[in-house]
Amino acid sequence: MNAIAQTASIDTARSRTLALAAAGFLGLFIIGVAGFANIHAVHNAGHDYRHSMAFPCH
């Protein structure tokens, strides 16, 4: 494998890992904000979405 191909595969793996980590943190943030928000509209929107996806929430 030459240096260009090796660099490309490292960059691809790094960007894939970064994308997965960002998606995970974003998901946890959204669930945390919607689940613990004092604004009832935000909480209810998250609650209704969880029920629509058949995800038990309580």
PDBQT receptor file of N, H, CA, C and O in Angstrom, charges set to zero:
ATOM      1  N   MET A   1       0.855  -1.169   0.000  1.00  0.00    +0.000 N 
ATOM      2  CA  MET A   1       0.000   0.000   0.000  1.00  0.00    +0.000 C 
ATOM      3  C   MET A   1       0.901   1.232   0.000  1.00  0.00    +0.000 C 
ATOM      4  O   MET A   1       1.863   1.306   0.765  1.00  0.00    +0.000 OA
ATOM      5  N   ASN A   2       0.588   2.186  -0.851  1.00  0.00    +0.000 N 
ATOM      6  H   ASN A   2      -0.193   2.126  -1.472  1.00  0.00    +0.000 HD
ATOM      7  CA  ASN A   2       1.437   3.374  -0.903  1.00  0.00    +0.000 C 
ATOM      8  C   ASN A   2       0.974   4.403   0.130  1.00  0.00    +0.000 C 
ATOM      9  O   ASN A   2      -0.063   4.238   0.773  1.00  0.00    +0.000 OA
ATOM     10  N   ALA A   3       1.760   5.459   0.273  1.00  0.00    +0.000 N 
ATOM     11  H   ALA A   3       2.603   5.593  -0.249  1.00  0.00    +0.000 HD
ATOM     12  CA  ALA A   3       1.503   6.452   1.315  1.00  0.00    +0.000 C 
ATOM     13  C   ALA A   3       0.191   7.191   1.104  1.00  0.00    +0.000 C 
ATOM     14  O   ALA A   3      -0.483   7.534   2.075  1.00  0.00    +0.000 OA
ATOM     15  N   ILE A   4      -0.184   7.441  -0.134  1.00  0.00    +0.000 N 
ATOM     16  H   ILE A   4       0.363   7.162  -0.924  1.00  0.00    +0.000 HD
ATOM     17  CA  ILE A   4      -1.429   8.174  -0.402  1.00  0.00    +0.000 C 
ATOM     18  C   ILE A   4      -2.638   7.327  -0.006  1.00  0.00    +0.000 C 
ATOM     19  O   ILE A   4      -3.569   7.836   0.620  1.00  0.00    +0.000 OA
ATOM     20  N   ALA A   5      -2.634   6.061  -0.359  1.00  0.00    +0.000 N 
ATOM     21  H   ALA A   5      -1.878   5.648  -0.868  1.00  0.00    +0.000 HD
ATOM     22  CA  ALA A   5      -3.748   5.177  -0.007  1.00  0.00    +0.000 C 
ATOM     23  C   ALA A   5      -3.840   4.995   1.501  1.00  0.00    +0.000 C 
ATOM     24  O   ALA A   5      -4.938   4.954   2.056  1.00  0.00    +0.000 OA
ATOM     25  N   GLN A   6      -2.693   4.883   2.167  1.00  0.00    +0.000 N 
ATOM     26  H   GLN A   6      -1.801   4.916   1.716  1.00  0.00    +0.000 HD
ATOM     27  CA  GLN A   6      -2.690   4.714   3.613  1.00  0.00    +0.000 C 
ATOM     28  C   GLN A   6      -3.231   5.968   4.292  1.00  0.00    +0.000 C 
ATOM     29  O   GLN A   6      -4.011   5.861   5.238  1.00  0.00    +0.000 OA
ATOM     30  N   THR A   7      -2.838   7.144   3.835  1.00  0.00    +0.000 N 
ATOM     31  H   THR A   7      -2.204   7.231   3.066  1.00  0.00    +0.000 HD
ATOM     32  CA  THR A   7      -3.333   8.393   4.401  1.00  0.00    +0.000 C 
ATOM     33  C   THR A   7      -4.831   8.523   4.180  1.00  0.00    +0.000 C 
ATOM     34  O   THR A   7      -5.552   8.971   5.071  1.00  0.00    +0.000 OA
ATOM     35  N   ALA A   8      -5.305   8.136   3.007  1.00  0.00    +0.000 N 
ATOM     36  H   ALA A   8      -4.719   7.772   2.283  1.00  0.00    +0.000 HD
ATOM     37  CA  ALA A   8      -6.738   8.217   2.710  1.00  0.00    +0.000 C 
ATOM     38  C   ALA A   8      -7.534   7.295   3.617  1.00  0.00    +0.000 C 
ATOM     39  O   ALA A   8      -8.612   7.670   4.077  1.00  0.00    +0.000 OA
ATOM     40  N   SER A   9      -7.027   6.094   3.885  1.00  0.00    +0.000 N 
ATOM     41  H   SER A   9      -6.151   5.789   3.512  1.00  0.00    +0.000 HD
ATOM     42  CA  SER A   9      -7.765   5.170   4.743  1.00  0.00    +0.000 C 
ATOM     43  C   SER A   9      -7.767   5.645   6.189  1.00  0.00    +0.000 C 
ATOM     44  O   SER A   9      -8.758   5.452   6.894  1.00  0.00    +0.000 OA
ATOM     45  N   ILE A  10      -6.689   6.258   6.643  1.00  0.00    +0.000 N 
ATOM     46  H   ILE A  10      -5.884   6.414   6.070  1.00  0.00    +0.000 HD
ATOM     47  CA  ILE A  10      -6.650   6.804   7.998  1.00  0.00    +0.000 C 
ATOM     48  C   ILE A  10      -7.621   7.966   8.114  1.00  0.00    +0.000 C 
ATOM     49  O   ILE A  10      -8.345   8.063   9.105  1.00  0.00    +0.000 OA
ATOM     50  N   ASP A  11      -7.654   8.857   7.113  1.00  0.00    +0.000 N 
ATOM     51  H   ASP A  11      -7.066   8.778   6.308  1.00  0.00    +0.000 HD
ATOM     52  CA  ASP A  11      -8.578   9.982   7.134  1.00  0.00    +0.000 C 
ATOM     53  C   ASP A  11     -10.023   9.510   7.105  1.00  0.00    +0.000 C 
ATOM     54  O   ASP A  11     -10.875  10.087   7.780  1.00  0.00    +0.000 OA
ATOM     55  N   THR A  12     -10.310   8.466   6.330  1.00  0.00    +0.000 N 
ATOM     56  H   THR A  12      -9.618   7.997   5.782  1.00  0.00    +0.000 HD
ATOM     57  CA  THR A  12     -11.667   7.929   6.266  1.00  0.00    +0.000 C 
ATOM     58  C   THR A  12     -12.075   7.342   7.609  1.00  0.00    +0.000 C 
ATOM     59  O   THR A  12     -13.189   7.584   8.073  1.00  0.00    +0.000 OA
ATOM     60  N   ALA A  13     -11.207   6.589   8.228  1.00  0.00    +0.000 N 
ATOM     61  H   ALA A  13     -10.302   6.392   7.851  1.00  0.00    +0.000 HD
ATOM     62  CA  ALA A  13     -11.512   5.999   9.532  1.00  0.00    +0.000 C 
ATOM     63  C   ALA A  13     -11.695   7.082  10.586  1.00  0.00    +0.000 C 
ATOM     64  O   ALA A  13     -12.595   6.993  11.421  1.00  0.00    +0.000 OA
ATOM     65  N   ARG A  14     -10.849   8.096  10.549  1.00  0.00    +0.000 N 
ATOM     66  H   ARG A  14     -10.118   8.167   9.871  1.00  0.00    +0.000 HD
ATOM     67  CA  ARG A  14     -10.946   9.185  11.516  1.00  0.00    +0.000 C 
ATOM     68  C   ARG A  14     -12.245   9.962  11.330  1.00  0.00    +0.000 C 
ATOM     69  O   ARG A  14     -12.907  10.297  12.313  1.00  0.00    +0.000 OA
ATOM     70  N   SER A  15     -12.617  10.252  10.089  1.00  0.00    +0.000 N 
ATOM     71  H   SER A  15     -12.080   9.980   9.291  1.00  0.00    +0.000 HD
ATOM     72  CA  SER A  15     -13.842  11.016   9.849  1.00  0.00    +0.000 C 
ATOM     73  C   SER A  15     -15.071  10.188  10.204  1.00  0.00    +0.000 C 
ATOM     74  O   SER A  15     -16.061  10.733  10.692  1.00  0.00    +0.000 OA
ATOM     75  N   ARG A  16     -15.023   8.883   9.968  1.00  0.00    +0.000 N 
ATOM     76  H   ARG A  16     -14.219   8.439   9.572  1.00  0.00    +0.000 HD
ATOM     77  CA  ARG A  16     -16.143   8.015  10.338  1.00  0.00    +0.000 C 
ATOM     78  C   ARG A  16     -16.298   7.967  11.857  1.00  0.00    +0.000 C 
ATOM     79  O   ARG A  16     -17.416   8.031  12.369  1.00  0.00    +0.000 OA
ATOM     80  N   THR A  17     -15.192   7.857  12.571  1.00  0.00    +0.000 N 
ATOM     81  H   THR A  17     -14.284   7.805  12.155  1.00  0.00    +0.000 HD
ATOM     82  CA  THR A  17     -15.239   7.842  14.029  1.00  0.00    +0.000 C 
ATOM     83  C   THR A  17     -15.753   9.168  14.566  1.00  0.00    +0.000 C 
ATOM     84  O   THR A  17     -16.564   9.190  15.492  1.00  0.00    +0.000 OA
ATOM     85  N   LEU A  18     -15.295  10.260  14.000  1.00  0.00    +0.000 N 
ATOM     86  H   LEU A  18     -14.637  10.242  13.247  1.00  0.00    +0.000 HD
ATOM     87  CA  LEU A  18     -15.753  11.575  14.426  1.00  0.00    +0.000 C 
ATOM     88  C   LEU A  18     -17.245  11.747  14.160  1.00  0.00    +0.000 C 
ATOM     89  O   LEU A  18     -17.959  12.296  14.999  1.00  0.00    +0.000 OA
ATOM     90  N   ALA A  19     -17.722  11.291  13.017  1.00  0.00    +0.000 N 
ATOM     91  H   ALA A  19     -17.142  10.845  12.336  1.00  0.00    +0.000 HD
ATOM     92  CA  ALA A  19     -19.148  11.402  12.690  1.00  0.00    +0.000 C 
ATOM     93  C   ALA A  19     -19.998  10.572  13.650  1.00  0.00    +0.000 C 
ATOM     94  O   ALA A  19     -21.053  11.027  14.093  1.00  0.00    +0.000 OA
ATOM     95  N   LEU A  20     -19.553   9.372  13.971  1.00  0.00    +0.000 N 
ATOM     96  H   LEU A  20     -18.696   9.002  13.611  1.00  0.00    +0.000 HD
ATOM     97  CA  LEU A  20     -20.297   8.535  14.916  1.00  0.00    +0.000 C 
ATOM     98  C   LEU A  20     -20.320   9.150  16.310  1.00  0.00    +0.000 C 
ATOM     99  O   LEU A  20     -21.353   9.132  16.978  1.00  0.00    +0.000 OA
ATOM    100  N   ALA A  21     -19.202   9.689  16.747  1.00  0.00    +0.000 N 
ATOM    101  H   ALA A  21     -18.362   9.705  16.204  1.00  0.00    +0.000 HD
ATOM    102  CA  ALA A  21     -19.152  10.329  18.059  1.00  0.00    +0.000 C 
ATOM    103  C   ALA A  21     -20.043  11.562  18.099  1.00  0.00    +0.000 C 
ATOM    104  O   ALA A  21     -20.760  11.775  19.077  1.00  0.00    +0.000 OA
ATOM    105  N   ALA A  22     -20.007  12.373  17.052  1.00  0.00    +0.000 N 
ATOM    106  H   ALA A  22     -19.424  12.200  16.258  1.00  0.00    +0.000 HD
ATOM    107  CA  ALA A  22     -20.848  13.571  17.005  1.00  0.00    +0.000 C 
ATOM    108  C   ALA A  22     -22.323  13.200  17.000  1.00  0.00    +0.000 C 
ATOM    109  O   ALA A  22     -23.121  13.844  17.682  1.00  0.00    +0.000 OA
ATOM    110  N   ALA A  23     -22.698  12.179  16.249  1.00  0.00    +0.000 N 
ATOM    111  H   ALA A  23     -22.050  11.656  15.695  1.00  0.00    +0.000 HD
ATOM    112  CA  ALA A  23     -24.096  11.743  16.214  1.00  0.00    +0.000 C 
ATOM    113  C   ALA A  23     -24.535  11.216  17.580  1.00  0.00    +0.000 C 
ATOM    114  O   ALA A  23     -25.656  11.475  18.018  1.00  0.00    +0.000 OA
ATOM    115  N   GLY A  24     -23.663  10.486  18.239  1.00  0.00    +0.000 N 
ATOM    116  H   GLY A  24     -22.752  10.276  17.883  1.00  0.00    +0.000 HD
ATOM    117  CA  GLY A  24     -23.987   9.979  19.571  1.00  0.00    +0.000 C 
ATOM    118  C   GLY A  24     -24.176  11.085  20.585  1.00  0.00    +0.000 C 
ATOM    119  O   GLY A  24     -25.139  11.076  21.352  1.00  0.00    +0.000 OA
ATOM    120  N   PHE A  25     -23.255  12.046  20.593  1.00  0.00    +0.000 N 
ATOM    121  H   PHE A  25     -22.473  12.054  19.970  1.00  0.00    +0.000 HD
ATOM    122  CA  PHE A  25     -23.383  13.163  21.523  1.00  0.00    +0.000 C 
ATOM    123  C   PHE A  25     -24.605  14.009  21.217  1.00  0.00    +0.000 C 
ATOM    124  O   PHE A  25     -25.284  14.468  22.136  1.00  0.00    +0.000 OA
ATOM    125  N   LEU A  26     -24.896  14.224  19.943  1.00  0.00    +0.000 N 
ATOM    126  H   LEU A  26     -24.345  13.852  19.197  1.00  0.00    +0.000 HD
ATOM    127  CA  LEU A  26     -26.081  14.986  19.564  1.00  0.00    +0.000 C 
ATOM    128  C   LEU A  26     -27.350  14.265  20.006  1.00  0.00    +0.000 C 
ATOM    129  O   LEU A  26     -28.274  14.896  20.519  1.00  0.00    +0.000 OA
ATOM    130  N   GLY A  27     -27.400  12.963  19.814  1.00  0.00    +0.000 N 
ATOM    131  H   GLY A  27     -26.649  12.450  19.397  1.00  0.00    +0.000 HD
ATOM    132  CA  GLY A  27     -28.563  12.191  20.245  1.00  0.00    +0.000 C 
ATOM    133  C   GLY A  27     -28.759  12.238  21.748  1.00  0.00    +0.000 C 
ATOM    134  O   GLY A  27     -29.879  12.428  22.222  1.00  0.00    +0.000 OA
ATOM    135  N   LEU A  28     -27.684  12.069  22.500  1.00  0.00    +0.000 N 
ATOM    136  H   LEU A  28     -26.774  11.915  22.115  1.00  0.00    +0.000 HD
ATOM    137  CA  LEU A  28     -27.791  12.153  23.955  1.00  0.00    +0.000 C 
ATOM    138  C   LEU A  28     -28.214  13.539  24.407  1.00  0.00    +0.000 C 
ATOM    139  O   LEU A  28     -28.997  13.675  25.347  1.00  0.00    +0.000 OA
ATOM    140  N   PHE A  29     -27.703  14.568  23.746  1.00  0.00    +0.000 N 
ATOM    141  H   PHE A  29     -27.066  14.458  22.982  1.00  0.00    +0.000 HD
ATOM    142  CA  PHE A  29     -28.075  15.938  24.089  1.00  0.00    +0.000 C 
ATOM    143  C   PHE A  29     -29.559  16.178  23.821  1.00  0.00    +0.000 C 
ATOM    144  O   PHE A  29     -30.256  16.758  24.654  1.00  0.00    +0.000 OA
ATOM    145  N   ILE A  30     -30.039  15.734  22.665  1.00  0.00    +0.000 N 
ATOM    146  H   ILE A  30     -29.473  15.263  21.989  1.00  0.00    +0.000 HD
ATOM    147  CA  ILE A  30     -31.448  15.951  22.323  1.00  0.00    +0.000 C 
ATOM    148  C   ILE A  30     -32.358  15.193  23.281  1.00  0.00    +0.000 C 
ATOM    149  O   ILE A  30     -33.353  15.744  23.753  1.00  0.00    +0.000 OA
ATOM    150  N   ILE A  31     -32.034  13.947  23.572  1.00  0.00    +0.000 N 
ATOM    151  H   ILE A  31     -31.226  13.500  23.189  1.00  0.00    +0.000 HD
ATOM    152  CA  ILE A  31     -32.855  13.178  24.505  1.00  0.00    +0.000 C 
ATOM    153  C   ILE A  31     -32.795  13.793  25.897  1.00  0.00    +0.000 C 
ATOM    154  O   ILE A  31     -33.813  13.874  26.585  1.00  0.00    +0.000 OA
ATOM    155  N   GLY A  32     -31.619  14.224  26.313  1.00  0.00    +0.000 N 
ATOM    156  H   GLY A  32     -30.792  14.158  25.754  1.00  0.00    +0.000 HD
ATOM    157  CA  GLY A  32     -31.492  14.853  27.625  1.00  0.00    +0.000 C 
ATOM    158  C   GLY A  32     -32.259  16.151  27.727  1.00  0.00    +0.000 C 
ATOM    159  O   GLY A  32     -32.924  16.403  28.732  1.00  0.00    +0.000 OA
ATOM    160  N   VAL A  33     -32.176  16.983  26.697  1.00  0.00    +0.000 N 
ATOM    161  H   VAL A  33     -31.636  16.779  25.881  1.00  0.00    +0.000 HD
ATOM    162  CA  VAL A  33     -32.887  18.268  26.713  1.00  0.00    +0.000 C 
ATOM    163  C   VAL A  33     -34.386  18.036  26.653  1.00  0.00    +0.000 C 
ATOM    164  O   VAL A  33     -35.134  18.652  27.412  1.00  0.00    +0.000 OA
ATOM    165  N   ALA A  34     -34.839  17.162  25.769  1.00  0.00    +0.000 N 
ATOM    166  H   ALA A  34     -34.231  16.661  25.153  1.00  0.00    +0.000 HD
ATOM    167  CA  ALA A  34     -36.280  16.914  25.639  1.00  0.00    +0.000 C 
ATOM    168  C   ALA A  34     -36.833  16.205  26.871  1.00  0.00    +0.000 C 
ATOM    169  O   ALA A  34     -37.978  16.439  27.260  1.00  0.00    +0.000 OA
ATOM    170  N   GLY A  35     -36.045  15.360  27.474  1.00  0.00    +0.000 N 
ATOM    171  H   GLY A  35     -35.115  15.170  27.158  1.00  0.00    +0.000 HD
ATOM    172  CA  GLY A  35     -36.527  14.612  28.628  1.00  0.00    +0.000 C 
ATOM    173  C   GLY A  35     -36.568  15.409  29.908  1.00  0.00    +0.000 C 
ATOM    174  O   GLY A  35     -37.417  15.157  30.763  1.00  0.00    +0.000 OA
ATOM    175  N   PHE A  36     -35.674  16.363  30.062  1.00  0.00    +0.000 N 
ATOM    176  H   PHE A  36     -34.984  16.568  29.368  1.00  0.00    +0.000 HD
ATOM    177  CA  PHE A  36     -35.588  17.100  31.314  1.00  0.00    +0.000 C 
ATOM    178  C   PHE A  36     -35.933  18.575  31.172  1.00  0.00    +0.000 C 
ATOM    179  O   PHE A  36     -35.664  19.363  32.078  1.00  0.00    +0.000 OA
ATOM    180  N   ALA A  37     -36.525  18.954  30.049  1.00  0.00    +0.000 N 
ATOM    181  H   ALA A  37     -36.744  18.314  29.313  1.00  0.00    +0.000 HD
ATOM    182  CA  ALA A  37     -36.853  20.362  29.820  1.00  0.00    +0.000 C 
ATOM    183  C   ALA A  37     -38.042  20.775  30.681  1.00  0.00    +0.000 C 
ATOM    184  O   ALA A  37     -38.980  20.002  30.876  1.00  0.00    +0.000 OA
ATOM    185  N   ASN A  38     -37.989  21.989  31.186  1.00  0.00    +0.000 N 
ATOM    186  H   ASN A  38     -37.227  22.617  31.028  1.00  0.00    +0.000 HD
ATOM    187  CA  ASN A  38     -39.119  22.531  31.927  1.00  0.00    +0.000 C 
ATOM    188  C   ASN A  38     -40.192  23.074  30.997  1.00  0.00    +0.000 C 
ATOM    189  O   ASN A  38     -41.339  23.244  31.408  1.00  0.00    +0.000 OA
ATOM    190  N   ILE A  39     -39.835  23.345  29.757  1.00  0.00    +0.000 N 
ATOM    191  H   ILE A  39     -38.902  23.208  29.423  1.00  0.00    +0.000 HD
ATOM    192  CA  ILE A  39     -40.812  23.820  28.786  1.00  0.00    +0.000 C 
ATOM    193  C   ILE A  39     -41.631  22.604  28.357  1.00  0.00    +0.000 C 
ATOM    194  O   ILE A  39     -41.094  21.673  27.756  1.00  0.00    +0.000 OA
ATOM    195  N   HIS A  40     -42.914  22.612  28.660  1.00  0.00    +0.000 N 
ATOM    196  H   HIS A  40     -43.350  23.368  29.148  1.00  0.00    +0.000 HD
ATOM    197  CA  HIS A  40     -43.739  21.432  28.417  1.00  0.00    +0.000 C 
ATOM    198  C   HIS A  40     -43.862  21.087  26.935  1.00  0.00    +0.000 C 
ATOM    199  O   HIS A  40     -43.974  19.912  26.587  1.00  0.00    +0.000 OA
ATOM    200  N   ALA A  41     -43.843  22.078  26.068  1.00  0.00    +0.000 N 
ATOM    201  H   ALA A  41     -43.752  23.033  26.350  1.00  0.00    +0.000 HD
ATOM    202  CA  ALA A  41     -43.955  21.799  24.633  1.00  0.00    +0.000 C 
ATOM    203  C   ALA A  41     -42.758  20.990  24.144  1.00  0.00    +0.000 C 
ATOM    204  O   ALA A  41     -42.921  20.064  23.348  1.00  0.00    +0.000 OA
ATOM    205  N   VAL A  42     -41.554  21.330  24.611  1.00  0.00    +0.000 N 
ATOM    206  H   VAL A  42     -41.422  22.081  25.258  1.00  0.00    +0.000 HD
ATOM    207  CA  VAL A  42     -40.350  20.588  24.207  1.00  0.00    +0.000 C 
ATOM    208  C   VAL A  42     -40.398  19.179  24.767  1.00  0.00    +0.000 C 
ATOM    209  O   VAL A  42     -40.106  18.214  24.061  1.00  0.00    +0.000 OA
ATOM    210  N   HIS A  43     -40.765  19.059  26.027  1.00  0.00    +0.000 N 
ATOM    211  H   HIS A  43     -41.003  19.843  26.601  1.00  0.00    +0.000 HD
ATOM    212  CA  HIS A  43     -40.842  17.743  26.651  1.00  0.00    +0.000 C 
ATOM    213  C   HIS A  43     -41.893  16.877  25.963  1.00  0.00    +0.000 C 
ATOM    214  O   HIS A  43     -41.641  15.706  25.681  1.00  0.00    +0.000 OA
ATOM    215  N   ASN A  44     -43.059  17.439  25.693  1.00  0.00    +0.000 N 
ATOM    216  H   ASN A  44     -43.264  18.390  25.922  1.00  0.00    +0.000 HD
ATOM    217  CA  ASN A  44     -44.130  16.670  25.056  1.00  0.00    +0.000 C 
ATOM    218  C   ASN A  44     -43.759  16.247  23.643  1.00  0.00    +0.000 C 
ATOM    219  O   ASN A  44     -44.123  15.151  23.217  1.00  0.00    +0.000 OA
ATOM    220  N   ALA A  45     -43.043  17.090  22.910  1.00  0.00    +0.000 N 
ATOM    221  H   ALA A  45     -42.747  17.980  23.257  1.00  0.00    +0.000 HD
ATOM    222  CA  ALA A  45     -42.614  16.725  21.557  1.00  0.00    +0.000 C 
ATOM    223  C   ALA A  45     -41.669  15.533  21.610  1.00  0.00    +0.000 C 
ATOM    224  O   ALA A  45     -41.806  14.599  20.821  1.00  0.00    +0.000 OA
ATOM    225  N   GLY A  46     -40.723  15.556  22.520  1.00  0.00    +0.000 N 
ATOM    226  H   GLY A  46     -40.612  16.315  23.162  1.00  0.00    +0.000 HD
ATOM    227  CA  GLY A  46     -39.815  14.426  22.680  1.00  0.00    +0.000 C 
ATOM    228  C   GLY A  46     -40.541  13.178  23.148  1.00  0.00    +0.000 C 
ATOM    229  O   GLY A  46     -40.253  12.072  22.692  1.00  0.00    +0.000 OA
ATOM    230  N   HIS A  47     -41.474  13.361  24.050  1.00  0.00    +0.000 N 
ATOM    231  H   HIS A  47     -41.709  14.260  24.420  1.00  0.00    +0.000 HD
ATOM    232  CA  HIS A  47     -42.258  12.252  24.583  1.00  0.00    +0.000 C 
ATOM    233  C   HIS A  47     -43.089  11.607  23.483  1.00  0.00    +0.000 C 
ATOM    234  O   HIS A  47     -43.119  10.382  23.368  1.00  0.00    +0.000 OA
ATOM    235  N   ASP A  48     -43.758  12.411  22.678  1.00  0.00    +0.000 N 
ATOM    236  H   ASP A  48     -43.734  13.406  22.771  1.00  0.00    +0.000 HD
ATOM    237  CA  ASP A  48     -44.575  11.885  21.582  1.00  0.00    +0.000 C 
ATOM    238  C   ASP A  48     -43.712  11.174  20.548  1.00  0.00    +0.000 C 
ATOM    239  O   ASP A  48     -44.115  10.147  20.002  1.00  0.00    +0.000 OA
ATOM    240  N   TYR A  49     -42.531  11.713  20.280  1.00  0.00    +0.000 N 
ATOM    241  H   TYR A  49     -42.204  12.547  20.724  1.00  0.00    +0.000 HD
ATOM    242  CA  TYR A  49     -41.632  11.064  19.319  1.00  0.00    +0.000 C 
ATOM    243  C   TYR A  49     -41.194   9.697  19.836  1.00  0.00    +0.000 C 
ATOM    244  O   TYR A  49     -41.175   8.725  19.081  1.00  0.00    +0.000 OA
ATOM    245  N   ARG A  50     -40.849   9.618  21.098  1.00  0.00    +0.000 N 
ATOM    246  H   ARG A  50     -40.864  10.408  21.712  1.00  0.00    +0.000 HD
ATOM    247  CA  ARG A  50     -40.434   8.326  21.661  1.00  0.00    +0.000 C 
ATOM    248  C   ARG A  50     -41.554   7.300  21.540  1.00  0.00    +0.000 C 
ATOM    249  O   ARG A  50     -41.305   6.144  21.200  1.00  0.00    +0.000 OA
ATOM    250  N   HIS A  51     -42.786   7.719  21.818  1.00  0.00    +0.000 N 
ATOM    251  H   HIS A  51     -42.989   8.658  22.094  1.00  0.00    +0.000 HD
ATOM    252  CA  HIS A  51     -43.910   6.793  21.683  1.00  0.00    +0.000 C 
ATOM    253  C   HIS A  51     -44.127   6.385  20.226  1.00  0.00    +0.000 C 
ATOM    254  O   HIS A  51     -44.454   5.229  19.957  1.00  0.00    +0.000 OA
ATOM    255  N   SER A  52     -43.952   7.309  19.284  1.00  0.00    +0.000 N 
ATOM    256  H   SER A  52     -43.686   8.248  19.502  1.00  0.00    +0.000 HD
ATOM    257  CA  SER A  52     -44.160   6.981  17.871  1.00  0.00    +0.000 C 
ATOM    258  C   SER A  52     -43.124   5.984  17.367  1.00  0.00    +0.000 C 
ATOM    259  O   SER A  52     -43.383   5.249  16.414  1.00  0.00    +0.000 OA
ATOM    260  N   MET A  53     -41.949   5.954  17.998  1.00  0.00    +0.000 N 
ATOM    261  H   MET A  53     -41.738   6.551  18.772  1.00  0.00    +0.000 HD
ATOM    262  CA  MET A  53     -40.906   5.010  17.603  1.00  0.00    +0.000 C 
ATOM    263  C   MET A  53     -40.954   3.728  18.445  1.00  0.00    +0.000 C 
ATOM    264  O   MET A  53     -40.037   2.909  18.377  1.00  0.00    +0.000 OA
ATOM    265  N   ALA A  54     -42.024   3.550  19.241  1.00  0.00    +0.000 N 
ATOM    266  H   ALA A  54     -42.769   4.215  19.296  1.00  0.00    +0.000 HD
ATOM    267  CA  ALA A  54     -42.219   2.380  20.105  1.00  0.00    +0.000 C 
ATOM    268  C   ALA A  54     -41.083   2.237  21.117  1.00  0.00    +0.000 C 
ATOM    269  O   ALA A  54     -40.679   1.125  21.456  1.00  0.00    +0.000 OA
ATOM    270  N   PHE A  55     -40.575   3.372  21.594  1.00  0.00    +0.000 N 
ATOM    271  H   PHE A  55     -40.904   4.276  21.319  1.00  0.00    +0.000 HD
ATOM    272  CA  PHE A  55     -39.507   3.393  22.590  1.00  0.00    +0.000 C 
ATOM    273  C   PHE A  55     -40.136   3.666  23.949  1.00  0.00    +0.000 C 
ATOM    274  O   PHE A  55     -40.720   4.732  24.144  1.00  0.00    +0.000 OA
ATOM    275  N   PRO A  56     -40.035   2.735  24.894  1.00  0.00    +0.000 N 
ATOM    276  CA  PRO A  56     -40.656   2.975  26.203  1.00  0.00    +0.000 C 
ATOM    277  C   PRO A  56     -39.940   4.096  26.944  1.00  0.00    +0.000 C 
ATOM    278  O   PRO A  56     -38.711   4.148  26.972  1.00  0.00    +0.000 OA
ATOM    279  N   CYS A  57     -40.701   4.971  27.529  1.00  0.00    +0.000 N 
ATOM    280  H   CYS A  57     -41.699   4.929  27.506  1.00  0.00    +0.000 HD
ATOM    281  CA  CYS A  57     -40.072   6.101  28.213  1.00  0.00    +0.000 C 
ATOM    282  C   CYS A  57     -40.478   6.186  29.678  1.00  0.00    +0.000 C 
ATOM    283  O   CYS A  57     -39.919   6.991  30.423  1.00  0.00    +0.000 OA
ATOM    284  N   HIS A  58     -41.423   5.387  30.098  1.00  0.00    +0.000 N 
ATOM    285  H   HIS A  58     -41.877   4.733  29.493  1.00  0.00    +0.000 HD
ATOM    286  CA  HIS A  58     -41.780   5.372  31.525  1.00  0.00    +0.000 C 
ATOM    287  C   HIS A  58     -42.476   4.090  31.872  1.00  0.00    +0.000 C 
ATOM    288  O   HIS A  58     -42.856   3.886  33.025  1.00  0.00    +0.000 OA
TER     289      HIS A  58
